[in-house]
Amino acid sequence: MAKDVDWSNLGFDYVKTDKRYVSNYKDGKWDDGVITEDDKVVISECAGVLQYAQTVFEGLKAYTTEDGRIVTFRPDLNAERMIDSASRLEMPPFPKERFLDAVKQVVAANREWVPPYGSGATLYIRPYMFGSNPVIGVKPAEEYQFRIFVTPVGPYFKGGAKPITVKISDFDRAAPHGTGHIKAGLNYAMSLHAIVTAHNEGFAENIYLDPATRTKIEETGGANIIFIDGDGNVVIPKSNSILPSITRRSLMVVAEKYLGLKVTQREVLLSEAENGDFKECGLCGTAAVISPVGKIVDHGKEYAFASGMDQMGPTLQKLYDTLTGIQMGRLEAPEGWIYEI
Ligand SMILES: *Cc1c(COP(=O)(O)O)cnc(C)c1O
């Protein structure tokens, strides 16, 4: 029986669910892991995560498909990305097979919290790990905790996907040889001031440029950027400091294999947006899939996209419909994309 929740009116806020998964790393190995009802984390006041922010995370969703199955979308890529993130912060990787098994266990244990098909809501899955033993001299922790909790989240767009206005940020997100390519809390801590500033100025998001030259478009604080050029083809910014979004990588496959579009991944100059070379622009990530951008504002100069401020452009809409169709089981998925719980 599903929980008595008003699924379509849920927001993107934490709702405590029944069960979570916990595994601890000590003496050089991960323990077997358990499903527990205990939502509290108890760690030393001097834990590595609290002093030096040694923590990485992931985000994915579970859906109810049209025919009533509960599935997750490409969790193997989340497992691999978390291994990359952990390695960059000198944390012991949580093995891929264990990650997939833990996702399965925690979703199954919270089966009643998976929103029904058609509600627009989904079950957000948050794996994360952190250094848990006392660390005062700067070094990696020796003990870690890996956890996954789940929380139901509402439809990202209530009443249709309205294009947003984004600004070119004066802050930098990720140094050329820094940590922009990993999913670490530290990238978000330092983005908070930039996002609060943007919101206070009336913008929905920040676009970050490459810090070295400030001429190339990278991404926003939590989403990759996708452009549609004048020929209706897909252009994706390329940089070593962009987080490899699973949504964006999947959209590239959908564009090529399902819609027959040409996909180019290359450095994208801000001047191309200024010149009106792109007709559509969207932000992609697990939360929204694609969030349309109507306008970029660069220090008072406005670069509007032909798709306008009323609705998502036609090509992005096709990409959106196809990817969500695959996720919800309405369209056949490429081999290995859908994991049934
Ligand atoms: C998580 C994240 C994304 C989106 O990645 P998905 O795997 O598609 O959810 C994009 N950019 C940043 C900085 C992120 O942290």
Ligand as a Chemical Component Dictionary entry (heavy atoms), coordinates in Angstrom:
data_LIG
# 
_chem_comp.id                   LIG 
_chem_comp.type                 NON-POLYMER 
_chem_comp.pdbx_formal_charge   0 
_chem_comp.three_letter_code    LIG 
# 
loop_
_chem_comp_atom.comp_id 
_chem_comp_atom.atom_id 
_chem_comp_atom.alt_atom_id 
_chem_comp_atom.type_symbol 
_chem_comp_atom.charge 
_chem_comp_atom.model_Cartn_x 
_chem_comp_atom.model_Cartn_y 
_chem_comp_atom.model_Cartn_z 
_chem_comp_atom.pdbx_ordinal 
LIG C1 C1 C 0 24.667 16.412 -9.926  1  
LIG C2 C2 C 0 25.143 17.515 -10.789 2  
LIG C3 C3 C 0 24.704 17.646 -12.126 3  
LIG C4 C4 C 0 23.660 16.759 -12.741 4  
LIG O1 O1 O 0 24.064 15.435 -12.835 5  
LIG P1 P1 P 0 22.987 14.274 -13.056 6  
LIG O2 O2 O 0 23.775 13.033 -12.963 7  
LIG O3 O3 O 0 22.385 14.472 -14.378 8  
LIG O4 O4 O 0 21.977 14.435 -11.965 9  
LIG C5 C5 C 0 25.254 18.660 -12.883 10 
LIG N1 N1 N 0 26.169 19.524 -12.379 11 
LIG C6 C6 C 0 26.587 19.435 -11.103 12 
LIG C7 C7 C 0 27.589 20.404 -10.609 13 
LIG C8 C8 C 0 26.094 18.424 -10.267 14 
LIG O5 O5 O 0 26.525 18.348 -9.014  15 
# 
loop_
_chem_comp_bond.comp_id 
_chem_comp_bond.atom_id_1 
_chem_comp_bond.atom_id_2 
_chem_comp_bond.value_order 
_chem_comp_bond.pdbx_ordinal 
LIG C1 C2 SING 1  
LIG C2 C3 SING 2  
LIG C2 C8 DOUB 3  
LIG C3 C4 SING 4  
LIG C3 C5 DOUB 5  
LIG C4 O1 SING 6  
LIG O1 P1 SING 7  
LIG P1 O2 DOUB 8  
LIG P1 O3 SING 9  
LIG P1 O4 SING 10 
LIG C5 N1 SING 11 
LIG N1 C6 DOUB 12 
LIG C6 C7 SING 13 
LIG C6 C8 SING 14 
LIG C8 O5 SING 15 
# 
